[in-house]
Amino acid sequence: MWNPSAGPPMPDEALKKAAVSAGSPRSDGSGIDWLGRVRALAPSIAAAAAEIEHERRLPKRLVAELQAAGMFGLLVPRPFNGAELDPPTFIAILEAVAAIDASTAWCLGQNNVCGSSAAFLPTHGAREIFGGEPQAILAWGAGFGGRAVAVPGGYRVTGKWSFASGVRHATWIGAHCIVTEGDGRERLRPDGKKVTRTLLFPASETTLQDIWHVIGLRGTGSDSYALENLFVPEDHSLARDDPAERHYEGTLYHYSSNTLFGPGFAGVALGIARAMLDALIGLAMEKTPRGLSNPMRLSPISQYEIAETEARLRAARMYLLGTAKDVWQEVVRTDRLTMEQRIASRLATTYVIREATQVADFAYSRAGATSIFETSPFERRFRDIHAVAQQVQGRGSHFETVGRFLFGEEPDLLFV
């Protein structure tokens, strides 16, 4: 039975429920049991949790274990040392890891979706970056924070980027840039829009800026980095969501970046909520609130609320994984990702992140004073899930985007 002074419950307990995958396969077809690998890594992740929180990054020894297990290549094409997993399996993996440590799961989500860009690199560049050992780890910051001046053989890159989750352990870093000509004019597409590219370079080529002092997901090390006139060769550049630049034609790479980022991070939210609700159930088995004569487990209101919240979390999980499975099956069948499928993923992502946050809030509240202690399984997870909810994938304004589409209006496609 869980003891409030002993910290989080054992990882295996959290994994028992997180490993049930609503129809998602446990293997990528190669015979690898990916959730089994998470179970094998669970003791190392749990043992590193306090250090991850304190140092605000993943320790090198844990990164090495994750690399050796192939955990940074889940979405990388198979020819380039990756697993090329389907999205439902990817979501289930992140959920299971998040039940142990949210920052580790978030980094795996970020680094793996960045790694899927290997399919959009020229083959030589993809092999150079992703084809060796140990497994490459790619991170990048948000937004087009720099300019890439076109020069013979590539680009000269200058700029600054932030929110680069996992950048502290990354081996390669990406920089999203607006492309300019040598005379300073912005390069334009035939439709008049600016040409943008993502340029990849070794992590050793930049200095990181320590800005990640935050309330939750502290261990993601989502710091800033800057470049000044760095040369990046053409075959290390890509346009991630441009079908014309897809060099490897695996089914997975018909997905947009947000259709991978969003559901993955919703899986992280589910894992955190699952661990908190399980911890509350364990606490209720023994705790007798002050002033009462019976333990929480014998209270009819506690029984009712726990059951209702359990249903709420299971329903959200089934919705996310069911949507991911339906979309995947259609993309496999048609070799295309439609706007309807992108909208369906966006709706599921936003709804599930918000539902998981409310489940976590319930668990934190009902645990009473126990939940405020750092040694409890509630305090850090409460902060972590609220950091997840504040991230762009959890914005409530995404419902407006979906609503516009449902009313036949043109939706805002920035995060679809």
SVG drawing of the C-alpha trace seen along z (x, -y; Angstrom):
<svg xmlns="http://www.w3.org/2000/svg" viewBox="-22 -44 53 55">
<polyline fill="none" stroke="black" stroke-width="0.4" points="0.0,0.0 1.2,-3.5 2.8,-5.5 2.6,-9.3 6.1,-9.7 7.6,-7.3 7.1,-9.3 5.5,-8.1 4.1,-4.6 6.3,-2.0 6.6,-2.5 5.1,1.0 1.9,0.0 1.5,-3.1 2.3,-1.2 -0.3,1.5 -3.1,-0.8 -1.0,-2.9 -0.1,0.1 -3.7,0.9 -3.8,-0.6 -7.3,-0.7 -6.4,1.2 -3.0,-0.3 -0.3,2.4 2.5,3.0 4.9,3.8 6.0,2.0 5.9,5.2 9.5,6.0 8.7,8.1 9.8,5.3 7.5,4.8 7.9,1.1 5.8,0.9 7.9,3.8 11.0,1.6 9.3,-1.2 8.8,1.3 12.4,2.2 13.5,-1.4 11.0,-2.4 13.4,-1.8 16.0,-4.0 13.5,-6.8 12.0,-6.7 15.5,-6.7 16.5,-9.7 13.3,-11.7 14.6,-13.8 17.8,-14.6 15.8,-15.5 13.7,-18.0 16.7,-19.5 19.1,-19.8 16.3,-20.8 17.5,-18.3 17.8,-14.6 21.0,-13.1 23.5,-11.7 23.3,-8.1 19.5,-8.1 19.8,-9.6 22.3,-6.9 19.9,-4.2 17.1,-5.7 19.3,-5.9 20.4,-2.3 16.7,-1.3 15.9,-3.2 13.6,-5.6 14.8,-8.7 14.1,-7.0 10.4,-6.1 9.3,-8.2 12.5,-8.2 12.3,-6.2 13.5,-2.7 16.3,-3.1 17.8,-5.8 18.0,-3.8 14.5,-4.4 11.4,-2.5 8.8,-4.4 6.0,-3.7 2.4,-4.4 0.9,-7.3 -1.3,-5.2 1.7,-3.3 3.7,-6.5 1.0,-8.0 0.8,-4.9 4.6,-5.0 4.5,-8.6 1.6,-8.0 3.4,-5.1 6.6,-7.1 4.7,-10.2 3.1,-8.0 6.7,-7.7 8.2,-11.1 6.6,-13.8 9.7,-15.7 11.2,-12.5 8.0,-11.8 7.8,-15.4 11.4,-15.3 10.7,-12.0 7.7,-13.5 9.5,-16.6 12.7,-14.8 10.9,-12.1 8.6,-14.4 11.6,-16.5 13.3,-13.2 10.4,-12.5 11.8,-15.3 14.4,-12.8 11.9,-11.8 12.1,-15.4 15.9,-15.6 17.8,-14.6 18.8,-11.0 22.5,-11.7 21.8,-14.3 19.4,-12.0 21.9,-9.2 24.6,-11.5 22.5,-12.9 20.4,-9.9 22.1,-6.8 24.9,-6.3 25.4,-5.2 24.6,-6.3 21.1,-7.3 20.8,-10.9 18.7,-13.3 17.2,-16.3 15.6,-19.3 14.5,-22.7 12.9,-25.9 9.6,-27.4 8.8,-29.9 10.9,-31.3 13.4,-33.2 16.1,-33.6 17.1,-34.3 19.0,-32.0 20.9,-33.8 21.2,-31.6 24.8,-31.1 26.5,-28.6 26.0,-25.1 23.7,-26.1 22.8,-28.9 24.3,-31.3 22.1,-31.3 21.6,-34.0 18.9,-34.1 17.7,-33.1 15.1,-30.4 13.5,-29.4 11.4,-26.6 13.7,-23.9 12.6,-21.0 15.3,-18.4 18.0,-20.7 20.3,-20.0 20.9,-16.4 20.3,-16.9 23.1,-15.9 21.6,-18.0 19.6,-21.2 17.2,-22.7 16.6,-26.4 13.4,-27.5 14.3,-30.4 13.0,-32.8 15.1,-32.5 16.7,-35.6 18.8,-36.2 22.3,-37.6 21.1,-41.1 18.7,-40.9 15.5,-40.3 13.2,-37.7 12.8,-34.7 9.2,-34.2 7.1,-31.2 5.0,-31.4 2.0,-32.2 3.8,-35.2 4.4,-33.7 7.8,-33.7 10.1,-30.7 11.0,-29.1 13.3,-26.3 14.5,-24.3 18.3,-24.1 19.9,-21.3 23.4,-21.6 25.5,-19.8 24.6,-20.8 28.2,-21.8 27.8,-24.7 25.8,-26.8 25.8,-28.0 22.7,-27.4 21.1,-30.1 19.8,-29.0 16.2,-30.5 14.1,-27.5 13.2,-28.5 9.5,-27.4 6.7,-25.9 6.4,-22.5 8.2,-20.3 11.4,-21.7 13.4,-18.7 12.8,-19.3 15.6,-21.9 13.6,-23.9 16.2,-26.6 17.2,-29.1 20.0,-29.1 21.4,-31.5 23.5,-31.4 25.6,-34.0 26.4,-33.5 26.6,-29.7 27.0,-27.8 24.5,-24.9 24.8,-22.8 21.7,-22.4 21.3,-18.7 20.9,-19.5 17.8,-21.7 14.2,-20.8 10.6,-22.1 8.9,-19.7 5.3,-19.9 5.8,-20.3 4.9,-17.1 7.1,-18.2 10.1,-17.8 9.2,-14.4 12.2,-12.2 11.0,-9.1 7.5,-8.0 6.5,-6.1 2.8,-6.4 3.7,-8.2 5.2,-11.1 1.9,-12.2 1.2,-13.6 1.7,-17.2 3.9,-18.2 1.0,-19.2 -0.9,-16.0 2.1,-14.3 3.0,-16.8 -0.6,-17.4 -1.7,-13.8 1.7,-12.9 1.6,-15.6 -2.1,-14.7 -0.7,-11.2 1.7,-12.9 -1.2,-14.6 -3.1,-11.3 -0.1,-9.6 0.3,-12.3 -3.4,-12.2 -3.4,-8.4 -0.6,-8.4 -2.2,-11.0 -5.6,-9.3 -3.9,-5.9 -2.1,-7.7 -5.3,-9.1 -6.9,-5.6 -3.9,-4.3 -4.1,-7.1 -7.8,-6.7 -7.3,-3.1 -5.6,-4.2 -6.1,-7.9 -8.7,-9.0 -9.2,-12.8 -8.9,-14.9 -12.1,-15.0 -13.7,-11.9 -13.9,-8.4 -13.6,-6.3 -11.0,-6.1 -11.8,-7.8 -12.4,-4.5 -15.5,-4.0 -17.0,-7.4 -19.9,-7.1 -19.1,-10.5 -15.4,-9.4 -16.6,-6.2 -18.9,-8.1 -16.3,-10.7 -13.5,-8.2 -15.7,-6.1 -17.0,-9.1 -13.4,-10.5 -12.1,-7.1 -14.8,-7.0 -13.9,-10.5 -10.2,-9.6 -10.9,-6.3 -13.3,-8.1 -10.7,-10.8 -8.1,-8.1 -10.4,-6.1 -11.3,-9.2 -7.6,-10.2 -6.5,-6.7 -9.6,-5.9 -9.2,-9.0 -5.5,-8.3 -6.3,-4.8 -9.1,-5.9 -6.9,-8.6 -4.0,-6.2 -6.1,-3.5 -7.5,-6.0 -4.0,-7.4 -2.7,-3.8 -5.7,-3.2 -5.5,-6.4 -1.9,-7.6 -3.1,-11.1 -4.0,-13.1 -7.2,-15.1 -8.2,-18.4 -11.1,-16.5 -8.5,-14.2 -6.3,-17.1 -9.3,-18.8 -10.3,-15.5 -6.8,-15.2 -6.8,-18.8 -10.2,-18.5 -9.2,-15.3 -5.8,-16.7 -7.2,-19.9 -10.2,-18.2 -8.0,-15.4 -5.4,-17.7 -8.1,-19.8 -9.9,-16.7 -6.7,-15.1 -5.9,-18.4 -9.3,-18.4 -8.7,-14.8 -5.4,-15.8 -6.9,-18.8 -9.5,-16.5 -6.8,-14.1 -4.7,-16.9 -7.7,-18.5 -9.1,-15.3 -5.7,-14.2 -6.0,-17.2 -2.9,-18.4 -1.0,-15.3 -0.8,-16.7 1.3,-19.8 4.4,-17.9 7.3,-17.4 7.5,-13.8 3.9,-13.0 3.1,-11.7 0.9,-14.7 2.9,-18.0 5.3,-17.7 2.8,-16.1 0.3,-18.9 2.8,-21.4 3.8,-19.3 0.3,-18.9 -0.4,-22.6 2.7,-23.2 1.4,-20.8 -2.0,-22.6 -0.3,-26.0 1.7,-24.8 0.4,-25.7 -1.2,-22.3 -3.6,-22.7 -4.9,-26.2 -8.7,-26.5 -8.7,-28.7 -8.2,-25.6 -11.9,-24.9 -12.6,-28.1 -10.5,-26.7 -12.5,-23.5 -15.8,-25.3 -15.0,-27.5 -14.3,-24.3 -17.6,-22.7 -19.5,-25.8 -17.9,-25.6 -15.5,-28.6 -11.8,-28.6 -10.0,-27.5 -6.7,-28.9 -4.3,-26.2 -1.3,-27.3 -1.7,-24.5 -3.7,-22.0"/>
</svg>
